[in-house]
């Protein structure tokens, strides 16, 4: 059986593996909390992610899927974006090429 300490270490390592992809678009990914007994992990997208039209997709189809696929103990990934930045500042940080079509 994998210890709680090992689970946390593997989660931290996986977050660090994912983080550069988010940072490439001017955002960041932070681990807010992780309950290794219940499997609930909470993350937050920051920077340009707060103005990004696909941040919810990044959280659910990207980060959540990766964490649950690679860490069998993860049962749920909760996520949100940091809304402390105003829209203009957040949008100015973005480097991604995604433009919504509608």
N, C-alpha and C positions, 0 to 999 in steps of 0.2 A: 504494500500500500504506500502511496505517495504521501509524504508528510505535508502539513500545512505550509511549512517553510519552503519546501520544494515547489509546491503549487504557486506560491506567491513569486518565487524566483522565476519560474517558467512564464508566468503572466507578465512580469516586468520585462523579461527578455523579448517576449512577443510584442508587447507595446512598443519597445524600442526598435523592433524590426519594422513595424507598421509606420511609425512616426515619420521617417524621412519622406514617404510618399505624400503624406498630408502636408508636411513642411514645404515640399516642392511647389505647392500651390499657394503658399503664403499663410497657411494655417498651422495648427499644432494640435497634438493629441495628448491629453493628460488623463492619467488614471486617478479617479476621485476616490473610489473605494472598491474593495473586493471582499466578499464573504465566502471563504473557501468551503464552509460547511453547507451553505444553501446554494452556492454556485452563482450568486448574483454579483455582477460586476457593473460598476458605474464609471463611465468615461465622459469626458467633455472635449468638444472641438472648440478651438480658439482661433483668434486672428481673423483672416479673411473668410473662414468657415461660417462666421456669424451672418454674413451677407450672401452666402452661396446658395443658389437655388437647389442644389442637390445634396446639401449637407445631411438631410434625413436619409437619403439613399446611401450616402457614405457610411453613416452609422449602422443602418440595418443590413444592407446588402454587402457591405464591405467589412467593416470592423466586427460587427456582431457575428457574421458568418465565419470569418477567420478565427475568432476566439473560440467559438463553439466547435468548429471543425478540428482545431489543433489541441484544444484543452477539454477533454471529455467531461470534466467536472463542472464546466461553465454551463449553467442552465438558462441564464437570462442576462442580456446586456442592456443596461439602461444608459441612455445617452442624451445629451443636450448640447446646445452651443452656448458659449459665453457671450452674453448680449451686453457686456459692459461697453464695448466699442460702438460708436455711432455708425450708421450704415455707410457713410461716405469714407470714413477712415478704414473700415473693414474692407470695403470694395477696393480701395486703393492698394491694399496689401496683396490682393490676389494676383497670381501669375498664371492661373489656369486659362485654358482656351475654351471652356464650356460656355456657351451662350444659349439660354433657353429659347425655343422656337415659338412659344406662345405665351 
